[in-house]
């Protein structure tokens, strides 16, 4: 009789690559997967905004219909200057997502090397970097952003810089913890025994193995930057008009909130949906790449 071998689920999972296992865990998380689809739709809408809307964000083609309520022709209504509100909300996604992704890139550029140095060398290097992290942690980001934004009069570049300046802390802590756990592994000891320098081990072995933490830190830094931009634009020191920003549109819509509710509701809903989708997708991605963090 021939032997029949049954491979258990756990043994089958061991034969899969880490990337395949991460994808399976992400696909099993319906909330994260659905959030990722929503985020992808928002990104596509922002990229192809001229094709989707068929007009520019500052086209005042509907002056005679100013402050019209939502209809089949104007899905989100018309603002006080005769501009289609749906068009401006879609174009506003460009601003928020651009600031989110650029700020997250800046946060990774700062947090990755600092976290790697703190986790690998420890001692005095770790102490100094942790004190800097504590300094940034006790300063309220919004208040600091208000001060810097007032001094520099806001603008796209200023907001990206401010968001990156306060967003690197989370990336740094994630990379530090990962590198600290990896530096005692056998492959690091073997690399030392073969004469590899500390810098070579750090940049060639430890950081590539900590890439999951970098990806998670990058994704989770995006909604923080979007919230900061919306807050500054709402307070009048963010993106200057006529370029549409969700925070700026909410600020204008608040003046009409008691009757023309749609001017504030739709930008607020778009901002909330984008931030919620990004946050949930980031949480699911973190659990998928490192299941040991699930539930913390």
C-alpha positions as CSV (number, residue, x, y, z in Angstrom):
1,X,0.0,0.0,0.0
2,X,1.4,3.4,-0.9
3,X,2.0,5.9,1.8
4,X,-0.3,8.9,1.8
5,X,1.1,12.0,3.4
6,X,-1.1,14.8,4.5
7,X,0.6,18.2,4.8
8,X,-1.0,20.1,7.7
9,X,-1.9,23.8,7.4
10,X,1.0,24.9,9.5
11,X,3.5,22.9,7.5
12,X,2.1,24.1,4.3
13,X,2.4,27.7,5.5
14,X,6.1,27.1,6.3
15,X,6.7,26.3,2.6
16,X,5.4,29.6,1.5
17,X,7.6,32.7,1.2
18,X,7.2,35.5,3.8
19,X,5.6,37.7,1.2
20,X,3.0,35.1,0.3
21,X,2.2,34.6,4.0
22,X,1.9,38.3,4.5
23,X,-0.5,38.6,1.5
24,X,-2.6,35.7,2.9
25,X,-2.9,37.4,6.3
26,X,-3.8,40.7,4.6
27,X,-6.4,39.1,2.3
28,X,-7.9,37.3,5.4
29,X,-8.4,40.7,7.0
30,X,-11.5,41.9,5.3
31,X,-11.5,45.3,6.9
32,X,-7.9,46.1,5.8
33,X,-8.5,44.7,2.3
34,X,-11.7,46.8,1.9
35,X,-9.9,49.9,3.2
36,X,-7.1,49.2,0.7
37,X,-9.6,49.1,-2.1
38,X,-11.1,52.4,-1.0
39,X,-7.7,54.0,-0.7
40,X,-6.8,52.8,-4.2
41,X,-10.0,54.3,-5.6
42,X,-9.2,57.6,-4.0
43,X,-5.7,57.6,-5.4
44,X,-7.0,56.8,-8.9
45,X,-9.6,59.5,-8.6
46,X,-6.9,62.0,-7.6
47,X,-4.6,61.0,-10.5
48,X,-7.3,61.1,-13.1
49,X,-9.2,64.1,-11.7
50,X,-9.4,66.0,-15.0
51,X,-10.8,63.0,-16.8
52,X,-13.3,62.2,-14.0
53,X,-14.6,65.7,-13.5
54,X,-14.2,67.1,-17.0
55,X,-13.3,70.6,-15.8
56,X,-10.8,72.6,-13.7
57,X,-11.1,73.1,-10.0
58,X,-11.4,76.9,-10.3
59,X,-13.8,77.0,-13.3
60,X,-16.7,79.3,-12.3
61,X,-19.1,77.9,-14.9
62,X,-22.1,77.9,-12.7
63,X,-22.4,81.4,-11.2
64,X,-26.1,81.5,-11.9
65,X,-26.4,78.3,-9.9
66,X,-24.3,79.3,-6.9
67,X,-25.1,77.5,-3.7
68,X,-27.3,75.0,-5.5
69,X,-28.0,71.9,-3.5
70,X,-26.8,68.4,-4.7
71,X,-28.5,67.2,-7.8
72,X,-28.0,64.8,-10.7
73,X,-26.0,67.4,-12.5
74,X,-24.0,68.5,-9.5
75,X,-23.5,65.5,-7.2
76,X,-22.1,67.6,-4.3
77,X,-23.8,70.9,-5.1
78,X,-22.3,74.2,-6.2
79,X,-20.2,76.4,-3.9
80,X,-20.7,80.2,-3.3
81,X,-18.4,81.1,-6.3
82,X,-20.2,79.0,-8.8
83,X,-17.8,76.1,-8.8
84,X,-18.8,72.4,-8.9
85,X,-18.2,71.1,-5.4
86,X,-17.6,67.5,-6.6
87,X,-14.8,68.7,-8.9
88,X,-13.1,70.5,-6.0
89,X,-13.4,67.6,-3.6
90,X,-11.8,65.3,-6.2
91,X,-9.0,67.7,-6.9
92,X,-8.6,68.2,-3.1
93,X,-7.6,64.5,-2.9
94,X,-4.6,65.4,-4.9
95,X,-3.4,67.9,-2.3
96,X,-4.1,65.7,0.7
97,X,-2.5,62.5,-0.8
98,X,0.5,64.4,-2.2
99,X,1.2,65.9,1.2
100,X,0.6,62.6,2.9
101,X,3.0,60.6,0.6
102,X,5.7,63.2,0.4
103,X,5.6,63.7,4.2
104,X,5.7,60.0,4.8
105,X,8.8,59.8,2.5
106,X,10.5,62.5,4.5
107,X,9.6,60.8,7.8
108,X,11.1,57.5,6.5
109,X,14.2,59.4,5.3
110,X,14.7,60.8,8.8
111,X,13.4,57.9,11.0
112,X,15.0,55.0,9.2
113,X,18.7,55.9,9.7
114,X,18.2,57.2,13.2
115,X,16.2,54.1,14.3
116,X,18.8,51.8,12.7
117,X,21.7,53.5,14.5
118,X,19.8,53.5,17.8
119,X,18.9,49.9,17.6
120,X,22.2,48.6,16.4
121,X,24.7,50.5,18.5
122,X,22.7,51.1,21.6
123,X,24.5,52.8,24.5
124,X,25.1,56.5,24.1
125,X,23.9,56.7,20.6
126,X,20.6,55.1,21.6
127,X,20.3,57.4,24.6
128,X,20.8,60.6,22.5
129,X,18.3,59.6,19.9
130,X,15.7,58.6,22.5
131,X,16.1,62.0,24.2
132,X,15.4,63.7,20.8
133,X,12.4,61.5,20.4
134,X,11.1,62.4,23.8
135,X,11.6,66.1,22.9
136,X,9.4,65.7,19.8
137,X,6.9,63.6,21.7
138,X,6.2,66.3,24.3
139,X,5.7,69.1,21.8
140,X,2.1,69.2,20.4
141,X,2.5,68.8,16.6
142,X,-0.5,71.1,15.8
143,X,0.8,73.9,18.0
144,X,4.3,73.7,16.6
145,X,2.8,73.5,13.1
146,X,0.7,76.6,13.8
147,X,3.8,78.5,14.9
148,X,5.9,77.4,12.0
149,X,3.1,77.9,9.5
150,X,2.4,81.4,10.8
151,X,6.1,82.4,10.5
152,X,6.4,80.9,7.0
153,X,2.8,81.8,5.9
154,X,2.0,78.2,5.2
155,X,2.1,76.6,1.7
156,X,2.6,73.2,0.3
157,X,6.3,72.8,0.9
158,X,6.0,74.1,4.5
159,X,3.3,71.6,5.4
160,X,5.3,68.7,3.9
161,X,8.3,69.8,5.9
162,X,6.3,70.2,9.2
163,X,4.5,66.9,8.8
164,X,7.8,65.0,8.0
165,X,9.5,66.7,11.0
166,X,6.9,65.3,13.4
167,X,6.2,62.1,11.6
168,X,9.6,60.5,11.8
169,X,9.3,59.5,15.4
170,X,7.0,56.5,14.8
171,X,9.2,55.3,12.0
172,X,12.3,55.6,14.1
173,X,10.8,53.6,17.0
174,X,9.6,50.8,14.7
175,X,12.9,50.4,13.0
176,X,14.8,50.7,16.3
177,X,12.8,47.8,17.8
178,X,13.2,45.6,14.7
179,X,17.0,46.2,14.4
180,X,17.5,45.7,18.1
181,X,15.8,42.3,17.9
182,X,17.8,41.3,14.8
183,X,21.3,42.3,15.9
184,X,21.6,39.2,18.1
185,X,20.6,36.7,15.4
186,X,23.0,34.1,14.0
187,X,23.5,35.7,10.6
188,X,24.8,38.9,12.3
189,X,27.2,36.9,14.4
190,X,28.3,35.0,11.2
191,X,28.8,38.3,9.4
192,X,31.0,39.6,12.2
193,X,33.0,36.4,12.2
194,X,33.7,36.8,8.5
195,X,35.1,40.3,9.1
196,X,32.2,42.4,7.9
197,X,32.1,46.0,9.2
198,X,29.3,47.3,11.4
199,X,28.1,49.6,8.6
200,X,28.1,46.8,6.1
201,X,26.0,44.6,8.5
202,X,23.7,47.4,9.3
203,X,22.9,48.6,5.7
204,X,23.2,45.2,3.9
205,X,21.6,42.8,6.4
206,X,19.7,44.5,9.3
207,X,17.9,47.3,7.4
208,X,16.7,45.1,4.6
209,X,15.3,42.7,7.2
210,X,13.5,45.6,8.9
211,X,11.8,46.7,5.7
212,X,8.4,45.6,7.0
213,X,8.7,48.1,9.8
214,X,9.6,50.8,7.3
215,X,6.6,50.0,5.1
216,X,4.3,50.1,8.1
217,X,5.8,53.3,9.4
218,X,5.4,54.9,5.9
219,X,1.7,53.9,5.6
220,X,0.8,55.1,9.1
221,X,2.6,58.4,8.6
222,X,0.3,59.3,5.7
223,X,-3.0,59.9,7.7
224,X,-1.1,61.9,10.3
225,X,0.2,64.3,7.6
226,X,-3.2,64.5,6.0
227,X,-4.8,65.5,9.3
228,X,-2.1,68.1,9.9
229,X,-2.6,69.6,6.5
230,X,-6.4,69.7,7.0
231,X,-6.0,71.3,10.4
232,X,-3.7,74.0,9.1
233,X,-5.8,74.7,6.0
234,X,-8.9,74.9,8.2
235,X,-7.2,77.5,10.4
236,X,-6.2,79.5,7.3
237,X,-2.5,78.9,7.2
238,X,-2.4,75.8,4.9
239,X,-2.8,75.6,1.2
240,X,-3.7,79.1,-0.2
241,X,-6.8,79.4,-2.5
242,X,-7.8,78.8,-5.2
243,X,-6.1,75.4,-5.0
244,X,-8.6,73.2,-3.3
245,X,-7.8,71.6,0.0
246,X,-10.3,69.6,2.1
247,X,-9.4,71.5,5.2
248,X,-9.7,74.8,3.4
249,X,-13.1,73.8,1.9
250,X,-14.4,72.8,5.4
251,X,-13.3,76.2,6.7
252,X,-15.3,78.0,4.0
253,X,-18.3,75.6,4.3
254,X,-18.6,76.3,8.1
255,X,-19.8,79.8,7.2
256,X,-22.8,78.3,5.3
257,X,-23.3,75.3,7.6
258,X,-26.7,76.2,9.0
259,X,-28.4,76.1,5.6
260,X,-26.0,75.1,2.8
261,X,-24.8,72.1,4.8
262,X,-23.3,70.3,1.7
263,X,-20.4,72.8,1.5
264,X,-18.9,71.4,4.7
265,X,-20.3,67.9,4.9
266,X,-18.9,66.5,1.6
267,X,-15.2,67.7,2.2
268,X,-15.4,66.5,5.8
269,X,-16.7,63.1,4.6
270,X,-14.0,62.8,2.0
271,X,-11.3,63.6,4.6
272,X,-12.7,61.2,7.1
273,X,-13.0,58.4,4.6
274,X,-9.4,58.9,3.3
275,X,-7.9,59.0,6.8
276,X,-10.0,56.0,8.0
277,X,-9.1,53.9,5.0
278,X,-5.4,54.7,5.2
279,X,-5.3,54.0,9.0
280,X,-7.2,50.7,8.8
281,X,-5.1,49.6,5.8
282,X,-1.9,50.5,7.7
283,X,-3.0,48.5,10.8
284,X,-3.9,45.5,8.6
285,X,-0.5,45.8,6.8
286,X,1.3,45.9,10.2
287,X,-0.5,42.7,11.4
288,X,0.2,41.0,8.0
289,X,3.9,41.8,7.9
290,X,4.5,41.1,11.6
291,X,1.7,38.9,13.2
292,X,3.5,39.1,16.6
293,X,2.2,42.7,16.9
294,X,-1.5,41.7,16.3
295,X,-3.7,42.9,19.1
296,X,-1.2,45.3,20.7
